[in-house]
Amino acid sequence: MQALALRIRESFWFLPAVFGLGAILLAEVLVAVDRVVIDHGIQIAVLDALSASGGRSILTTIGTAMLTVAGTSFSITISVLATTSSTYGPRLVRNFMADRANQLVLAVFTSTFVYAVVVLRSVHTDVDDGTAFVPVIAVHVAVLIGLVDVAVLVFFIHHIASSVQITSLQKRVQVELAAALDEAFATDVDVRVSTTPRSSSAALGTTVRAEEDGYVQSVAWRRLVRWATDQHAVVDVRAMPGQHVLPGDAVLVVRTEAGERIDLDDRMARQLRACVTTGTARTPYQDVRFALQQLVEIAVRGLASGTNDPYTAVGALELASAALVPTWRDRATVTACLDDDGVARVLPHWPEIEDLVGTVFEGIATYGQEHPLVLSAAIDLARRLQDEAPQSRRVAAAEFEDRVRTLLP
């Protein structure tokens, strides 16, 4: 279910399918209401009477127009996806795929077409079957929906023009990075997790292995905690989000609280595997390295010779600092997920914050040597880290600054 939810989130078909079914239901209900109103001779003053030809013309016009607009909107979206892929990197395409506004616009236009077709099917003249029937309420609702669609079209044009701006794209990526950092790093006051360093000694355990290849996209931490609590066990997560696994690779290692092996039957193994979602691509929801990599990729592509836009790289560094500096200041790597009694039940292996921040400066050192503006922005980031750093991280922050300063002309 978790894997399905991730696919639905980044699909163009789910909302149009839901809205299409809703449009069919609404059309059938309103047509039924129209039949009741006509059978009882009820007159609705605010609704004008329509002939069968007039009703058909209105519905045909609305349906044809909305299908055309939906096709145009989809073409614009595909064009934006192609531009984003070539300019900012193919891994950023999923940001537009997961954009609820784009999915909603396509759903509204396609469902309007479905509604108009279903209502049009119920319009009859005396020539057709000897009895004339025009669903006046349903036709007038179609007109109202058509007016709403005009507003949706204006919104879509504004939204797509805004979303292709590099600042908007960077901001979305920065929000995802902040959410991923919240998963991997915590403060001492968070009672759900522990940041105490683990012992390096290895313990025996029963290994749960992957059954298919792919990238680990997410881990259901709370479900693992509940399972381990019920079984009085400890689960060591060996395949963290972002890691690529092959069939037979170790995903989880389960042991008793005393560090001994635990026997797992097939049902328990399936329950544990279901807590680890794998897919064909990395996602930034729990993969903190990939979430940061997206911002670094934007910066690096801005420094490419064909683009030559150092200001894009500067903006990426500034947004990265907005997410990294608070984490650098007062958070530590989560080393255990705790149950209600404070017992460590799930042991993740998140990267250290020094390693993550180091990847940013590695990218700048590799690709930004010829851009003084970018080097200055990197030095500003290093200084912010030094100003906010606890005692244990000041040396690392100073090393980041020294590394960039050696690149200045």
N, C-alpha and C positions, 0 to 999 in steps of 0.2 A: 504494500500500500504506500509505503514511503517513496519507493522508486517511482510508482505511478504518479504520485503527487508531484514529484519533481518534473516528470515529463509533461504533465498537464500544465504546470506553471509556465513552461517555456514552449507551449504549442499554440498554433494559430487555429486549431480546429475545435478546441473544447468550448470556448464561449460561443462561437457561432452555432455549434450544435445545440447547446443549451437554449440559446435565444431562439433558434429555429423551432425547436419543440414547443417552446413557450408561445411563439407566434401562431403555430398550428392550433394549439389549445385555445388561445384567445380568439382566433378567427371562428372556430367552431362554436365557442360559447356565445359570441356576439351574433352569429348567424341564427343560433337557436333562440336567442332573445328576440331577434327581429321577427322570427316566425310567430312567437307568442304574441308580440305586440300587434302584428298584422291580423292574426286570428281573432284577437279580442277587440279589434278596431280602435286601439289606443292611438291618440294623436299626440305627437311631441312637437310643441310649438317651435322650439329652437332649431329643429331639423327640417331642412327643405326637402320636399318630395323630389324623387329622382325617377327618371325613366330607366328602363333596362339598358338602353344604348348609352345614356349618360353615365350610369354607374359603371358600365364596362369601360368606357373611355377613361374615366377617372382612375380606376384600378389598373388598367393597362398602362397608362402614363406613369403612375407612381411606381409600379413594378419594374417597368423598363428602365426608368430613370435611376432607380436605386440599384439595379443590377449593374448598370453602366458605371455609376459612381463607385460601387464596391470594387469593380474591376480596376478602375482608375486608382483607387486608394491602395489596392493590393500592389499594383505596379509601382506606385510611389514608394511603398514600404520595401519592396524588393530592391528598388534602385538605391534606397538608403542603406540597406543591408550590404549591397555590393560596394558602395562607397566606403562604408565603415570598415569592411573587411580589408580593403586595399589600403586605406589611409591609416587606420588606427590599430589594425591587427585582427585576424580572423577570430581570435578568442573573445573579442568584444561583441561579436554578432549576437550572442545570447542575451545581451542587455536589451536589444530591441525585440528579440523573440519573446522575452519575459515581460515586456512593457504592457501592463494591463490596459493602458489607454489605446494602444494600437489594436490589441485584441478586441476591446470593446467596440471600437469604431467599425471594424469589419463585421462584428456580430450584429450591430444595429442595422447596418445596410442590408446584409443578407437576410436577416429575419424580417425586415420590411418587405422585401421581395417575396418571401415565403408567405407572409400574411396576405399580401395583395393577390397572389395566385390562388390561395385557398378560398378567399372571399369571392374572387371572380368566378370560381367554379360553381358557386351557388346562385348566380344571377341567371334568371330565366325570363323568356318572353312568351307571349301567347303562341308564337309560331313554333317555339322550341318544343313545348309539351302541353300546350293548351291552357296553362296557368302561368301568369306573370308573377315573378317574385324578385324584388330588389331589396337587399338588406341595407336599409337606409342608415341604421346606427353603425353597422360595420364599415360602410363606405365613408361615413363622416369621420370615424376613428382613423381610417386609413389616411384621410386628409390631414388630421392632426399629427399622426406619426410622420407624414411627409414633411410637415413644417418643423418638427423636432429634428428630423434628419438633416435639414438645411443647417440648423444650429450645430449639429454634430459635425457636419462637413467643415464648417468654419473652424470649429475647435480642432479638428484633425489637422488642418492646414497650419494652424498656429502651433500645435503640439509637435508636429514633425519638423517644422522649421526650428523650433526651440531645441528639440532633442538631438539634432545633428550638430549643434554647436559643441565645440570641444569642452567648454566649461560645464555644460550640462552632463555630458558623458563622463567627465572626470568626477563630477560630484556623485553620480550614481555609483561609480566604482568605489569612491571613498566611503560611501555609506555601507556598501557591502564589506569593505575592509574593516570598518569599525565593528560591524556585527561579528565578523569572523574573529577579531581580536578578543571580543567579549567571551567567545567560546573557549579560547586557548589560554587566556590570562585573567587572573582575578586578584582582588585585594584580600587582605587578611581577614576582613570582616564577613566575607562570604561563607556562610555556614554550610553550603551545599558541596563545597570542594575543599581540597587541601593543596597548599603550595609548599609544603614541607618537602625538602629534597628526599628522594627515595634512596634506600640502600642499594648499592651496586651488586649485591650478592644475588645470584640467580636461584630461583626455586623451581622445584619440579612441578609439573602440571600436565593436564590433558590438552592436547592441541586440537583446535577446531580449524580445519583447513578449507580454503576456497574451493568451490566447485566449478567456477568459470572465471575466465580472465576479464579484466576491466580495471577501471580506476575506482577506488573507494571514494564515494561521494559524500556519505554521511554515516554517522554512527548514532543509534538511538541510546544515548547515555542513560536516560532515566529508566528506560525499559531494562537495560542491562543491570542497573542498580537494583531494581525490583527483583529481577531474576536471581541475582547473586544473594540478595537478602533472604529470599525464600529458601534458597539452597544452602545457606550459610557458607558461601563460597566467595572467592575473589577472582575477578576476570581481568586479565592483562591483555590490553588491546595492542596487538603487534602490527596490524595494518591500519595506519591512521589515514584520515581523509587526505586525498591527493596522491596516495601511494598506489602504484600499479601492481596488481597481483595476478598470478597465473594459477591454473588449477593445481592444487596440492600445496600452495604456499600457506604458511601459518597466518591465520587471521586473528584468532583469539587463543589464549592459554588460560585454562581454568584450573584452579586448585582450591583446596580447603583453606580455612582460616589459618590452620597450622602450617600451611605450605606443602601439603601432601597432595598426591594425585587424587583426582575425583573421577568416578566412572560416569560416563555420559552415554545414554541410550540415543537411538536415532531421533526420537521426538525432541529431546533436550538439545541435540546438536542442531536440528532445524530451527528451534526457537532462537538459538544464539546466532546462527547465520542470518536469520531474518532481521536482526538488529543492525546488520552491516549492509548498507546499500551500495551496490556497485553499478557502474555504467560505462559507456563508451567514451565519456569526456569528463574532464575535471570541472567542478563547480565551486564557486567561492563561498558557499553557505557555511561550510565548516573548514574548508581547505584554506588556511590562513596564508600559506605560501602562494597559492594561486591568486588569492584576492590581492595580495601586494604585488604580485607579478604583473597583474593587469595595469596598475598605475605605472610601474617601471617600464612596461612595454609602450605605453603611450608616450612616456618621456623619451625613450630610445628612438621610437619612430619619428618623433619630432626632430631628432638630431640627424636623421638620415640625409644623405646628400641630395636626394630627390625632393625632400620636404624642406629642410633647412629652416626649421621653425623652433629656435631655442626657447621662445616664450611658452610654447606648449610644455616643454620639459620643466621649465620653471614653475608653471602652474601645477604640474603633477607633483613636484617636490613639495610645494606649499600645502597641497591637500593631503599628501602623505604625512606630513608633519602633524596635521590636525588630528590624525588617528594614532600616529606612533608616539608622539610626545606624552599624552596622558598614560599610555601603557608603560612607557619607559620610566615615568615618574614614580608610580606607586603600585604597580602590579607585578605579579610573579607568575611563572608558568604553572598551570594547573597540573599537579602530579597525581591526584586521586579524586574520584567522585565518592562522596560519603552518603551513607544511609541516614535515617532519622536519629540513630544513636551515635552518629559521628564515627562509624567504622568505615574504613576505606574498602569499598567494594569493587570499583572499576579503576584500573590504572591506565590512563592514556599516556602517550609519548609525544607531547607537543614540542615544537622547536623552541629554543631559547630566543628571547627578544633580541639579544645581541646578534644572533645569526640572521634574523629577519632584517634588522636594520642594516646589517652588513651587506646584504644583497642589493640594497638601494645604492650604497656607495660603490659597490663593485660595478654596477651598471653605469654610473656616472664616470667612474675612473676609466672604464673601457671605451665608452662612446662619447663622452663629453669633454675630452681633453682640448679640443679646438674651440670651445665655446665658453668664454669667460663669464657670461651671464649665468650659465648653468652651474659652473664651478662656484660662483658667488652664492647662488641659491643653496647649493650643497653645504657650503661653509655655514650659512645661516641656520640650516637644519642641524648641523653638528653643534653649533653654539646653543641652540635651543635645548638640545639633548643634554649638554653640559650644565646648563642653568637649572634644569629640572631633575637631573640625575641624582639618585641616592648615592651614598658613598661607594657602594660596590660597583657602580656602573660609570663612574666619572672617568676612569682610565680608558675604558672602551670608547666613550664619547670623544675624549681628547685624541685618541688614535684615529678616529674617523676624520676629524678636522685636519690632523697632520697629513693624512693620506691625500686629501684633496688639495691642500696647500702646496704639496710637492708638484702638482700638475699645473699650477699657475705660471704664466709666462714671466 
